[in-house]
Amino acid sequence: MYAVLEAIIFVFHPVHFFFLFIGVAGGIVVGALPGLTGSVGIILLLPFLFYVEPAVALIMLSGMFCGAIYGGSISAILISTPGTPSAAATLLDGYPLSQKGEAGKAIGVATIASTTGGIISVLCLIFIAPQLARFAVRFGPVEYFALMVFGLTIIASVSGESLIKGLLSGFFGLFIATIGMDPVMGYPRFTFGFTNLLLGFPMVSVLIGLFAVSQIFIQLEGVGKPQKAFNQRIKNVLPNRSELKRIFRVIIPSSLLGTFLGIIPGTGGAIASFMAYNEARRFSKDPDSFGTGNIEGIAAPEAANNGTTGGAMVPLLSLGIPGDVVTAVMLGALMVIGIRPGPLLFEQNPQVMNALFVGLMMAQFLILGLGLLSVRVFPKILKVPVRILFPVILTLCFVGAFSLSNSVYDMMVAFIFGLIGYGLRKMGFAAAPIILGVILGPIAEQELGRALIMSHGDWSVLLQSPIAIFFYCISILSVSYSLKSGLRKRKKS
């Protein structure tokens, strides 16, 4: 109890609360702007996180994560353009309701549903993650290697439309991870005489280039093209009592569904939101009204996609396995600021984890307050010209890369990987598998080396642990599921 009180006092410290507020508010803005996602927002925060203590940096990142997921619903409702992929289901009823002159009510329902889904998911995180971490403390090098193998199978789930291209992207990420000093033997690999490459590519610069810079390059292609004009009048934000009863019938089950799917690596908010929308329509008394502005069709996907935030943090914090693209970027961000997710995180940094739990809970209430109070400001945010917005963000990316070590080399790495990411995206290759390869590859290699050293080179040690065999089995199931899903999509197309 004393530890929880200490965490509450820490989060409500004026400076710490200000950083949390900035993270949530910035996340809402980033999520609301089409073309930008939570991963871009987290990357833009990275250079500033070096100047604050790890606990503050962690709650700021979490605030950005939650805020961005909610923010995607704003543009979906107002201009029929989801700011994030997880908000795609929200526009099915959100935009038709706004076309009826009730955009305020649509945003109000989305805000209430998002807050409730977030609160339920945080409660599940608080009770599930520590228990899972206590079990994972038994892990040795063999179990960690098997866990990293399972983590790398998520590449198949975040590969985008083509599984083959996703796998190639993953192998490219693994190759990037091999550049530098061998973690076991200590000799240089693929440095070609460049001393800057002895430590490998700076992870932050790689993240900035592949996600933020490449995304801005793609968005800059639209500069000069006519923008979609819209003019929404915001009124009647809060739903009445009968409407609240209606939406809470779908919010609670959708939140639990989203939390459960968030815990499963490779799913994410987009899958959860569409599943929740489909179930809400199936059990509705008036299913034919879905798609015409039904508030239940807004509440269900919003509760589910915000429910995935706490759910996705469960494997990320307790096992070090990202659940989707945004948590993959967050994993890199956490490692950059000196926090390595995993079972030992709860034992070695209990104060940090308690602060995170309190910060995540407060982030939900900040979303509720900011969402309802700023509802009339949202249309103005969406009117910012892209010819002004994206060059400013591009400049911030390079300034952020330079500020990490005051090195032009870091800027060059960010620019080069921005061009690489841009080219790969234009050819249909996803960036997320590359990041998974860059982050999880070195950990898998290091744990494999430790296991072989302890067993004097006996490779059979990798199959002697029941836990390791379990992870190998679910790795095979994960890949099989992704292959079947890919075949289904190919048959439908």
N, C-alpha and C positions, 0 to 999 in steps of 0.2 A: 504493500500500500504506500509505503514511504517512497519507493522508487517511482511509482506512478505520479505521486504528488510532485516529486522532484522534476519529472519530465514535463508536467503541466507548467510548472514555474519556468522551466527552460524555454518552452515554446512560446509562452506569453511574455517573455522578456521583450521589451519594445523593439530592439534591433532584430531579434530572431523572428518575431512575428511580422516585422516589415518585410523580411526576405521571403517568408512564406506567402505573404500577400502579393509580392511582386511575382513570385512563381505562378500562383493561381491566376492572377490578372493577366500576366503575359501569356499563360497557356490558353486562356479563353480567346485572347486576340489572335494568337497564332492559329488556333483551331478554327476560328471563324473565317480566316482568310483562305479562300480556295487556293490550292497549290502548296500551302505550307501545312506541315503535320507536326504532331508532337515530337517526332524525332528531330526535326529541324529546330524546334524551340529548345529542346534539351541541348543540342549542339551549340546553339547561340549562347547558352548559359555557361558553357564549360570554362571559357577564359576567366569569368568572374568568380568561379567557385574556388579558385586557388587562394583567394584572399579571405576566405571564411573557414571556420572549423568544420570538420567532416559532418558532424550532426546537423549543422545549419545547412550545409550544401545538400545533404540528403533530403531534408524536408522541403527544400526549395525545388529540387528535381522532382520530387513526388507531387508537389503542388502544380508544377508545370505539366506533368503527366496527366493528372486528373482534370485540370482546367482545359487542356487541349482536347481531351475526349468529349467533354461537354460542349466546348466551343464549336465543334463541327456541326452541331445541330442548328446553330444560328443561321448560317448561310444556307443550310438545307431548307429551313422553313421560309426564309425571306426571299431567296433567289433561285430555289430549286437546284442548288449546287452544293453537295455535301463538302464541308471543309475537311473532313477526314473520312476514310473509307468506312469506319464504323457508323457514320451518320447516314449512310446511303438508304437504310430502311426508314429513317425518320422522315425523309422528304415525301414518302408515299402518301402520308396523310397530313404531314406538317405544311407542305406547300399548298395543297388544296384548301386547307383551313385558312391559311393566310390570304388566299385569293378571295375568300368570302369576307374579308375585312376583319378577321380575328387573328391576326398575326401575334398580337400581344398574348392572347389566351394560349396559342400554340407554344410560344416561348415559355410562358408560365408553367404549362403542363410539363414541358421538357425539363425545365429547371427543377421542379419538384421531384420528378421521376429520377433524374440524374442524381440528385442529392440523396434520395432514399436508397437507390441502388449502390451508391458509393458507401454509405454508412453500413449497410448490410455486408458489403464485401470487406470493409475494414474490420468489422467484428469477426468475420470468418478468418481473416488473416491473423488477427491477434490470437485466436484459439488454435488454429491449425499449424501455422508456420513454426512456432517454437517446438511443438510436439514432433513435427517432421524433422527438425534440426537435431533434436535429442537422439532420434534414431540414427541419423546420418553421422553422428559423432563417431560411430563405430567404424567408419570407412577408413580404409588404408589406400595405398597407391593403386592396388588392383581394382578396388571398388570405384575409386575416383576416375580411373581410366575408362572403366565401363560406363560410368555416368557421363563422361565427356563424349564417348561414342554415341550415347543416346542423344546428347545435346546436338551433336553434329547431324543426326538424322532429321532434326527439325528443318534443316536446309531444304528437304523435300517439301515441307509444308509452307515455306515462305518463298517458293521459287517463282511465284507468279503464274502466268499462263502455261509456260513450258517447263516441264520437269527436267528435261535434258539441259536446257540453258541454265536452270537453277543449280544443277549439279556442277556444271562447268564453272559457274560463278563461285560455288563453294570451294572447288579445287583451286581456283585462282586465289581465293582468300587464304587457303592453306599454304600456297606457294609464297605469298607475301609474308606469312608468319615465319617461314624458314629463313628469311633474309636476316643476317646478323650473326651473333655468337650462338653456337650450339649450347643449349642449356645444360647438357650432361657432360659432353666432352670438352667444351670450351674453345672450339676452334671456329674461325670465321667461315660463313657460308654465303655465297652469291654476293659478295661485297664488291668484287671487281676492282679492288684497290681503293675504293672510296671510304675514307675513315668515318664519314657521317653515317654510313650504313652498318657500322659495327654493332650499334645498338638497335638496328632495325629501323623501320619507318615509325615516326612518332604517331601513336595511336590517335591522338586528338586531331592531328592534321589529316589523317586518313579518314576519320569520321566526318570532319568538316567537308572534305573534298567529295567523298562518295555520296553523302546525303544532302548537305546544304548547298554547296556550290553547284553540283550537277543539277539539282532541282531548280535553282535559280536560272541556270543556263537554259533549261527547258522552258521555264515560264517566260523568259525574255523573248522567246520566239513569238509570243503573242503581242508584244509591244507594237503599237500602231494600228492594231486591228480594233474595230469598233467593240466597245464594252456593252454588256447587257444593261440596259437602263431599267431601273425599278424604283418604285415610290410606295413605300408601305406606311400606313398610319397605324401607330401602336396605341391600343386602348384595351381596357378590360383584361388586365394581365392575369389576375388570380381567378381560378375556376371557383364556381359556387359549391355549396355543400354536397348537392347531389352528384355533381361532376367529380368531386374529390372521392366520393364513395366508389364511383365507377372506375376511376383510374387506379385506385389502390387495390382493387381486385386483381389487376394485372401487374401492378408494380412489384408486389411481394414475390410472387412466383417467378417473374421475369428476372428480378434481382438475384434470386437464388440460382436460377438457370445460368445467368451470366457469370456468377462467381464460380460455379462448378466448371463451366467451359473455360474460364480464364485460368484455372489451375492446370488444365491439360495443355502442355506445350504445343504450339503450332496452330491453335485455334484462333483466338483474338476476338476483338469486338465486332467485326463485320459478320462473322458466322453467328455469334451470339445474338446480335440484334435481329437478324433475319429469322433465326429460329424462334425467338421470343415473339416477333411480329406474327409469324405463322401460327403459333400456338394461341396467341391472343385472339386471332381471327377465328380459329377453329372452335374455341369455346365461347365465343361471343354470341349474345342473343340476336345480334343483327350483323352477321358477317358480310352482308352485301354492302354495308355502309363503309367498309374499309376501302381506302383509296379515294374517298370523297371528302375527307376531313374529319374522321373519327378520332376523338382525343385518346381513345384506348390504343389506337394505332401509332400514336406519338409516345405515349407513356411506356408501352412495352419495350420497344427497341432502345429507348433512352435509359431505362432502368437496367436493361441487360448489358449494354455496352459500357456503362459506368460500373456495373457490377464486376466486369472483367478486370478493372484496375486493381482492386485488392486481390482478386483471384490470381492474376498474373504475377503479383509480387510474391506469392507463396513459393513457387519453385525458384524464382529469381533469388530471393533472400536465403532460403533454407538449403538449396542445392546448387545455386549458381547457374541455373538453366533458364534462359529467357523464354517467355511464352509467345512473344510476337515480335514484330519489327521494332516497335518503340522500346520494349523492355530489352531488346538486344542492344540498342543504342545506349540505354540506361546502364546496362551491364558494363559497357566500355567506359561510361562516364564515372561509375562508381570505382572502377579499378584505377582510373586516372587520378581521382582524389584520395586514393589510399585506402578504399574500403573494398575488400574482396568478399563478395557474397559467398555463403556456404554455411555449413553446420556450425563452424567455430565462431561465426559472427555473433551468434546469440550469447555465447559464453564469454568471448573476449571483449565484446562491446555492448553490454546490456543497456548502458545509459543511452547509447546511440539508437538502439532498437526501440526503447521506450519512447524516446523523443520522436522517432519516426511514426510510431503508432498514434501518438497524440497529434502530431502534425498532420497525418493523413485524415484523422477525424475532423480536425479543424478546417482542413482544406474543403471538405464537403459543405460545411456551413458557410465558408467563404463563397463557394460556388452559388449557394442558395441566395446569399445576400447580394453578391455582385450581379447575379443573373436577374434578380427581380428589380434591383435599383437602377441597373444600367440598361434596361430593356429598350429605352428610347434612344440610347447612344449607338446601339448595334448597327442600325442602318447606315449611320455616318461612317463607321469603321469600314464597312464593305464598299464605300464609295472612294476609298483612297486609290488614286491612279497607280496602276502597276508600273508605269514608267518612272515613278518616283519611289515606290515601295521597294521593288526588287533590287535596283542598284544600291540603295542604302543597306539592305540586308547583305548583299554581296560584299560591300565594303566592310561591314562588321565582321563577316567571316574571315577576311584576310587580316584585319586588325587583331581579331581574336587569336588566329594562328600565330601571328608574330609575337603577341604578348606572352605566349606560353614560355618561351625562353629567349625572347628578344633576338630572334634569329630569322633572317630572310629565308634560310633553308626550309623552315617550317612552312612559310608562306608558299614556297615553290612546291613543296610536297602537296599542300592543300590544293593548289592550282592544277598540278599534274593529275592528282586523283579526281579532281573535279572534271577534267577533260575525259579521263578514263570512264568515270561514272556516267557522264553525259553520253559518250559513245555507246557504252553498254546498254543504257536505257533506251536509246534510239533503236538499238538492234533487238530489244525485247529481253535483255538480261536484267535480273533483279539485283539490287544492291545489298539487300539484307543477307543473302547467303555469303557474300564476301566478308561482311562484318563478323558473322558467326565463325567463319574459318579463321579470321585474324585473331579473334578473342579466344575461342575454345581450342584451336589447334595447338598453340604453345603449351597450354595446361595439359592437354592429352599427351603431348610428347614428353613433357617433364615427368608426369606420373608414370608413363610407360617406362621411361628410363630408370626411375626409382624402383619400380617393381622388378625389372630385370636385374638390376644391381643386387637387390636383396635376395633374389633367387639364383644368383650366379649365372644368369643368362638362360634360365629354363623358361621357355615360353609357355609351357603348360600351366604355369602359375596363374595365368590369366583366366583359366577355366576351373580353378579350384575353389572359388568363392561362390556360395549360393546367391549372394546379393549381386555379384558381377554377372552371373548367368541370368538372373532376373532382368537386369538392364539390357543384356544382349537380346533377350527374347522380346522385350517391348520395343527395342530398336528395330528388330525385324518386323514386328507388327506395325510400327509407325511407317516404315518404308513401304510395306505392303499396302497399307491404307492409302498412302499418297499415290502409289502407282494405280490402284483401282480408281481413285477419284480422277486421276488424269485420264484414264481410259474412258470413264463415263463422260467427261467433258468433251473428249475427242469424238465419241459416238454422237453426242447431242449436236455438236457443231457440224 
